[in-house]
């Protein structure tokens, strides 16, 4: 199975940018309610997941044969 790693990296990068924007907006509008805490924690978890996905996608790129 061939995976277009460039496309995966671009999508994860865009997702990371959108998530950073939403995290900043959420932190400005934070009011201390349970819903606000849930959104803040979910945004941090999503951001960490996207960054890990970017790192994995970079490591799993198809590399030329070194033989």
Secondary structure, 3 states (H helix, E strand, C coil): CCCCHHHHHHHHHHHHHHHHHHHHHHHHCCCCCHHHHHHHHHHHHHHHHHHHHHHHHHHCCCCCCCC
